[in-house]
């Protein structure tokens, strides 16, 4: 994880809830632990490119809809 990970913002929780998924359900679909999804949502962990793409596919959105850099 890079030293600038705190500069990565995300809308994962909002998009996940809008999709009607729990953290556990999303984690099972993405093949990771619920704790991993929680850590991403809380900005503690920056997901790999593969995980970010899996999540965006599951949520039917672009990666840029989930993760963004502050202006």
DOZA-767266 format. One record per residue (C-alpha): residue in one letter; chain; x, y, z. Coordinates in pm, 1 decimal. Last residue first. Layout:
BEGIN
<pt vexti="A" zami="A" east="X" north="Y" up="Z"/>
...
This chain:
BEGIN
<pt vexti="X" zami="A" east="-954.2" north="1760.6" up="-600.5"/>
<pt vexti="X" zami="A" east="-962.8" north="1443.7" up="-391.7"/>
<pt vexti="X" zami="A" east="-880.8" north="1122.7" up="-577.2"/>
<pt vexti="X" zami="A" east="-1159.9" north="884.9" up="-660.0"/>
<pt vexti="X" zami="A" east="-1272.7" north="527.4" up="-607.5"/>
<pt vexti="X" zami="A" east="-1622.5" north="389.6" up="-655.5"/>
<pt vexti="X" zami="A" east="-1754.1" north="568.4" up="-965.3"/>
<pt vexti="X" zami="A" east="-1399.5" north="567.2" up="-1106.8"/>
<pt vexti="X" zami="A" east="-1404.7" north="185.6" up="-1096.0"/>
<pt vexti="X" zami="A" east="-1701.3" north="203.0" up="-1332.5"/>
<pt vexti="X" zami="A" east="-2040.4" north="67.4" up="-1233.1"/>
<pt vexti="X" zami="A" east="-2234.8" north="-256.7" up="-1231.0"/>
<pt vexti="X" zami="A" east="-2190.4" north="-319.5" up="-855.7"/>
<pt vexti="X" zami="A" east="-2051.4" north="-668.3" up="-921.0"/>
<pt vexti="X" zami="A" east="-1837.5" north="-542.4" up="-1209.4"/>
<pt vexti="X" zami="A" east="-1708.5" north="-250.7" up="-1001.8"/>
<pt vexti="X" zami="A" east="-1623.0" north="-487.5" up="-717.5"/>
<pt vexti="X" zami="A" east="-1434.8" north="-726.0" up="-947.2"/>
<pt vexti="X" zami="A" east="-1244.3" north="-434.2" up="-1104.2"/>
<pt vexti="X" zami="A" east="-1141.7" north="-298.7" up="-763.5"/>
<pt vexti="X" zami="A" east="-1037.7" north="-650.5" up="-658.1"/>
<pt vexti="X" zami="A" east="-818.7" north="-693.4" up="-966.7"/>
<pt vexti="X" zami="A" east="-665.2" north="-348.5" up="-929.0"/>
<pt vexti="X" zami="A" east="-571.9" north="-434.2" up="-573.8"/>
<pt vexti="X" zami="A" east="-773.8" north="-276.2" up="-298.1"/>
<pt vexti="X" zami="A" east="-654.9" north="19.8" up="-92.4"/>
<pt vexti="X" zami="A" east="-696.7" north="-60.3" up="276.4"/>
<pt vexti="X" zami="A" east="-779.9" north="160.4" up="574.1"/>
<pt vexti="X" zami="A" east="-1017.3" north="385.3" up="380.7"/>
<pt vexti="X" zami="A" east="-1318.7" north="278.9" up="587.2"/>
<pt vexti="X" zami="A" east="-1497.3" north="118.3" up="292.8"/>
<pt vexti="X" zami="A" east="-1178.4" north="-64.5" up="192.9"/>
<pt vexti="X" zami="A" east="-1129.7" north="-199.6" up="545.2"/>
<pt vexti="X" zami="A" east="-1492.8" north="-314.5" up="563.1"/>
<pt vexti="X" zami="A" east="-1461.3" north="-493.6" up="229.4"/>
<pt vexti="X" zami="A" east="-1145.9" north="-666.7" up="352.4"/>
<pt vexti="X" zami="A" east="-1310.9" north="-757.6" up="683.1"/>
<pt vexti="X" zami="A" east="-1591.3" north="-928.2" up="491.8"/>
<pt vexti="X" zami="A" east="-1326.3" north="-1156.1" up="346.4"/>
<pt vexti="X" zami="A" east="-1252.4" north="-1178.5" up="-24.7"/>
<pt vexti="X" zami="A" east="-1395.2" north="-1368.9" up="-322.7"/>
<pt vexti="X" zami="A" east="-1576.5" north="-1074.7" up="-483.5"/>
<pt vexti="X" zami="A" east="-1923.1" north="-1235.4" up="-461.2"/>
<pt vexti="X" zami="A" east="-1852.8" north="-1352.7" up="-105.6"/>
<pt vexti="X" zami="A" east="-1723.4" north="-1010.0" up="-2.8"/>
<pt vexti="X" zami="A" east="-2025.4" north="-837.1" up="-151.6"/>
<pt vexti="X" zami="A" east="-2261.8" north="-1064.7" up="41.2"/>
<pt vexti="X" zami="A" east="-2068.4" north="-1019.0" up="364.9"/>
<pt vexti="X" zami="A" east="-2056.3" north="-641.0" up="330.9"/>
<pt vexti="X" zami="A" east="-2431.5" north="-644.7" up="281.2"/>
<pt vexti="X" zami="A" east="-2580.4" north="-590.2" up="-61.6"/>
<pt vexti="X" zami="A" east="-2889.9" north="-397.6" up="-168.1"/>
<pt vexti="X" zami="A" east="-2719.8" north="-238.0" up="-469.4"/>
<pt vexti="X" zami="A" east="-2774.5" north="102.3" up="-310.5"/>
<pt vexti="X" zami="A" east="-2602.9" north="-32.5" up="3.1"/>
<pt vexti="X" zami="A" east="-2297.2" north="-133.9" up="-199.0"/>
<pt vexti="X" zami="A" east="-2290.9" north="200.0" up="-379.7"/>
<pt vexti="X" zami="A" east="-2308.3" north="396.3" up="-54.4"/>
<pt vexti="X" zami="A" east="-2047.3" north="178.6" up="118.0"/>
<pt vexti="X" zami="A" east="-1812.3" north="188.6" up="-179.6"/>
<pt vexti="X" zami="A" east="-1811.9" north="562.3" up="-234.0"/>
<pt vexti="X" zami="A" east="-1436.3" north="595.1" up="-206.2"/>
<pt vexti="X" zami="A" east="-1166.6" north="851.2" up="-143.2"/>
<pt vexti="X" zami="A" east="-797.6" north="790.5" up="-203.6"/>
<pt vexti="X" zami="A" east="-575.4" north="1052.7" up="-39.5"/>
<pt vexti="X" zami="A" east="-529.4" north="835.9" up="269.9"/>
<pt vexti="X" zami="A" east="-355.4" north="586.7" up="40.4"/>
<pt vexti="X" zami="A" east="-65.8" north="830.1" up="-8.4"/>
<pt vexti="X" zami="A" east="201.2" north="612.2" up="155.4"/>
<pt vexti="X" zami="A" east="139.0" north="337.9" up="-94.3"/>
<pt vexti="X" zami="A" east="0.0" north="0.0" up="0.0"/>
